[in-house]
Amino acid sequence: MEKEAQTLLSPLADQLATLGHSQRLALFRLMVRRYPDQVPAGELGASLGVKPSTLSSYLASLQRAGLITQTRHGTSLLYTAELDAVRRMFDGLLGDCCANRPDLCFPMPQGAMTVANRHYNVLFICTGNSARSIFAETLLRDLGGERFIAYSAGTTPHSELNPFAVKVLKDKGHDVSPLYSKNVAEFTGPDAPQLDFVFTVCNTAANEVCPPWEGQPVSGHWGMPDPVKATGTDAEKALAFQQAYGALRRRIEAFVALPVESLDRIALQTAIDDIAKNHKDFA
């Protein structure tokens, strides 16, 4: 019996040992924040400041432990967190080490999000809070009706909204008067709104380590190219903003259609990840 238990726990022990290294843990945390993206090795290394040879070793260790997967796209190697393996790892901890006592080892609430007939506070984060997160805030405010209260913020916000973004919103008939750039720090602390959902809409913001949010909101990563970095003529730049607006509109239309009140947290998290996977186009 003891031998069987050791055999069952061997993969779990390997995974915990792999994550017991601080830089491998930092790499894995970054990839979970970027899920379901397939992230190039070079971007991972640049974000963490790790040499290519060292990064290769860390990635190989995480692969052997079954915590990430590798795919090839042309000459590039892309990496994704393997969340099914993570769930099995926690199941192993909960089932064996905690004797199936979720009250001891797994304090995250597992039921439906909350009672019906209330507002859900949603925060969209990007770096500058001048375009993508502003689009998302405006779209949810207009498409979500009274169910959602939308906010946006930046990790390093610009002092002004991008004029191309403002023009797109005006041309689409949105009210831009409530909009201004905000720092993500405004949404922490005792006076901040209690957040139900937090979305990153740019890769740079997702790569940054944020402090844990109060109340354990459901999170999602809906990364897309930054239209502010578009080059060329004004018409070409304007097209990049139109594409970002269209991509976010499709994602938010799918989000507001979710039966949030009746889904448990795991089902809701899966649905949000699926929105990211199924709306990759930016046309």
C-alpha positions in Angstrom: 0.0 0.0 0.0 2.8 2.4 0.9 4.6 1.6 -2.4 1.4 2.3 -4.3 1.0 5.7 -2.6 4.6 6.6 -3.4 4.0 5.7 -7.1 0.9 7.9 -7.2 2.6 10.8 -5.5 5.8 10.6 -7.6 4.6 13.0 -10.4 3.3 15.4 -7.7 6.6 15.4 -5.9 8.4 16.1 -9.2 6.1 19.0 -9.9 6.5 20.5 -6.5 10.3 20.1 -6.7 10.3 21.8 -10.0 8.3 24.8 -8.7 10.4 24.9 -5.6 13.1 26.9 -7.5 12.2 30.6 -7.4 13.0 31.5 -11.0 11.3 28.4 -12.4 8.3 29.4 -10.3 8.4 33.0 -11.6 8.5 31.6 -15.2 5.6 29.3 -14.6 3.6 32.1 -12.9 4.2 34.3 -15.9 3.0 31.6 -18.3 -0.2 31.1 -16.2 -0.9 34.9 -16.4 -0.5 34.7 -20.2 -2.7 31.6 -20.6 -4.0 30.6 -23.1 -1.4 32.4 -25.2 1.5 30.5 -26.8 4.4 32.6 -25.8 7.8 32.7 -27.7 10.8 31.7 -25.6 12.5 35.1 -26.4 9.6 37.0 -24.9 9.7 34.9 -21.7 13.4 35.5 -21.3 13.1 39.2 -21.9 10.3 39.6 -19.4 12.2 37.8 -16.7 15.7 39.0 -17.6 17.0 35.4 -18.0 19.8 34.3 -20.3 18.7 32.0 -23.2 20.8 29.1 -21.9 19.3 29.4 -18.4 15.8 29.9 -19.8 16.1 26.7 -21.9 17.0 24.7 -18.8 14.1 26.1 -16.9 11.6 25.4 -19.7 13.0 21.8 -20.1 12.4 21.2 -16.4 8.8 22.5 -16.5 8.2 20.4 -19.6 9.5 17.2 -17.9 7.2 17.9 -15.0 4.2 18.2 -17.4 3.5 21.8 -16.4 4.0 23.4 -19.8 3.7 22.3 -23.4 5.9 23.3 -26.4 4.8 23.8 -30.0 6.8 24.9 -33.0 5.6 27.7 -35.3 8.0 28.0 -38.2 11.4 28.5 -36.6 9.9 29.7 -33.3 9.3 27.6 -30.2 6.1 28.6 -28.3 5.2 27.7 -24.8 1.8 27.4 -23.0 1.0 26.6 -19.4 -0.6 23.1 -19.0 -3.5 24.0 -16.7 -5.0 20.5 -16.7 -1.7 19.3 -15.1 -2.0 22.1 -12.6 -5.5 21.0 -11.7 -4.3 17.4 -11.2 -1.4 18.7 -9.1 -3.9 20.5 -6.8 -6.2 17.5 -6.8 -3.3 15.4 -5.6 -2.5 17.8 -2.8 -6.1 18.1 -1.8 -6.9 14.4 -2.1 -3.9 13.0 -0.3 -2.1 15.6 1.7 -5.3 17.3 2.9 -7.5 14.2 3.1 -10.2 15.7 0.8 -10.7 18.6 3.2 -11.2 21.7 1.0 -11.8 23.8 4.1 -8.2 23.1 5.1 -6.3 23.4 1.8 -8.4 25.0 -0.8 -10.1 28.2 0.5 -11.1 29.5 -2.9 -15.0 29.6 -3.1 -16.3 27.0 -5.5 -19.9 27.9 -5.9 -21.6 30.2 -8.3 -20.2 33.7 -8.5 -22.8 35.4 -6.4 -26.5 35.9 -5.9 -28.5 37.1 -8.9 -29.7 40.7 -9.5 -26.4 42.4 -8.6 -23.8 44.3 -10.5 -20.4 42.7 -11.4 -17.4 45.0 -11.2 -15.0 44.4 -14.1 -11.5 45.9 -14.5 -9.6 46.0 -17.8 -5.8 46.5 -17.6 -3.3 47.5 -20.2 0.0 49.4 -20.0 -1.0 52.9 -21.0 -4.8 52.9 -20.5 -5.1 55.0 -23.6 -6.6 52.6 -26.1 -7.3 48.9 -25.6 -8.5 49.0 -22.0 -10.4 52.2 -22.8 -12.2 50.4 -25.7 -13.0 47.4 -23.4 -14.4 49.7 -20.6 -16.6 51.6 -23.0 -17.8 48.5 -24.8 -18.8 46.7 -21.6 -20.5 49.8 -20.3 -22.6 50.0 -23.4 -23.2 46.3 -24.1 -23.4 44.9 -20.6 -26.4 46.9 -19.5 -27.1 47.1 -15.8 -25.3 43.8 -15.0 -21.8 45.1 -15.2 -19.9 48.2 -13.9 -16.8 48.7 -16.1 -13.5 50.2 -15.2 -10.1 50.4 -16.9 -6.6 51.2 -15.7 -2.9 51.1 -16.8 0.2 49.9 -15.1 2.0 53.0 -16.5 -0.9 55.2 -17.7 -0.5 58.0 -20.2 -1.6 61.4 -19.3 -4.1 61.6 -22.2 -6.2 59.2 -24.2 -5.0 58.3 -27.6 -6.8 60.6 -30.2 -7.2 57.7 -32.7 -8.9 55.6 -30.0 -11.2 58.5 -29.0 -12.2 59.1 -32.7 -13.1 55.4 -33.1 -15.3 55.5 -30.1 -17.0 58.7 -31.2 -17.5 57.4 -34.7 -19.2 54.2 -33.2 -21.6 56.4 -31.2 -20.1 55.8 -27.7 -20.1 58.5 -25.0 -16.4 59.4 -24.3 -17.1 62.0 -21.6 -16.5 59.6 -18.6 -13.2 58.3 -19.9 -9.7 59.2 -18.6 -6.5 57.4 -17.9 -6.2 55.8 -14.5 -3.4 54.0 -12.6 -4.1 50.4 -11.5 -3.1 51.4 -8.0 -6.5 53.2 -7.7 -8.2 49.7 -7.7 -6.3 48.4 -4.6 -6.9 49.3 -1.0 -9.9 49.6 1.3 -11.7 52.2 -0.7 -11.4 50.4 -4.1 -14.4 48.7 -5.6 -14.7 45.0 -4.9 -13.7 43.4 -8.3 -15.5 40.4 -9.7 -13.4 40.1 -12.9 -10.0 41.4 -13.9 -8.8 41.2 -17.5 -5.5 42.1 -19.0 -5.8 43.2 -22.7 -2.1 43.5 -23.4 0.8 41.1 -23.0 3.1 43.6 -21.3 0.6 44.2 -18.5 0.0 40.4 -18.1 3.8 39.8 -17.9 4.0 42.1 -14.8 3.4 40.7 -11.4 0.4 42.4 -9.7 -0.4 42.0 -6.0 -3.2 39.6 -5.3 -6.6 41.2 -5.7 -9.0 41.3 -2.8 -11.9 38.9 -3.0 -10.2 36.6 -5.6 -11.9 37.9 -8.8 -12.0 35.7 -11.8 -9.2 36.7 -14.2 -8.6 36.5 -17.9 -5.9 37.4 -20.4 -7.3 38.8 -23.7 -4.0 40.1 -25.2 -3.8 41.7 -28.6 -1.4 43.9 -30.6 -1.1 47.5 -29.4 -2.6 49.8 -32.0 -0.7 52.7 -30.5 2.5 51.2 -31.9 1.1 51.1 -35.5 3.1 52.8 -38.1 2.5 54.2 -41.6 -0.1 56.7 -42.8 -2.9 58.0 -40.6 -5.3 55.7 -42.5 -3.1 52.7 -41.6 -2.9 53.7 -38.0 -6.6 54.3 -37.8 -7.1 50.8 -39.3 -5.1 49.3 -36.4 -7.4 50.9 -33.9 -10.5 49.7 -35.8 -9.2 46.2 -35.6 -8.5 46.4 -31.9 -12.0 47.8 -31.3 -13.5 45.0 -33.4 -11.6 42.2 -31.6 -12.6 43.5 -28.2 -16.2 44.0 -29.2 -16.4 40.3 -30.2 -14.9 39.2 -26.9 -17.1 41.4 -24.8 -20.2 40.3 -26.7 -19.3 36.7 -25.8 -18.6 37.7 -22.2 -21.9 39.4 -21.6 -23.8 36.4 -23.1 -22.4 34.1 -20.3 -24.8 33.0 -17.6 -22.5 34.4 -14.9 -25.0 33.9 -12.1 -25.4 30.2 -12.7 -21.8 29.1 -13.4 -19.4 28.0 -10.8 -16.0 29.5 -10.7 -14.3 26.7 -12.6 -16.9 26.7 -15.4 -16.7 30.5 -15.6 -12.9 30.5 -15.8 -13.0 27.9 -18.6 -15.6 30.0 -20.5 -13.4 33.1 -20.2 -10.3 31.2 -21.4 -12.4 29.9 -24.3 -13.3 33.4 -25.3 -9.6 34.2 -25.6 -8.9 31.1 -27.6 -11.9 31.4 -30.0 -11.5 35.1 -30.7 -7.9 35.4 -31.8 -8.6 37.3 -35.0 -8.0 41.0 -35.1 -9.7 41.8 -38.4 
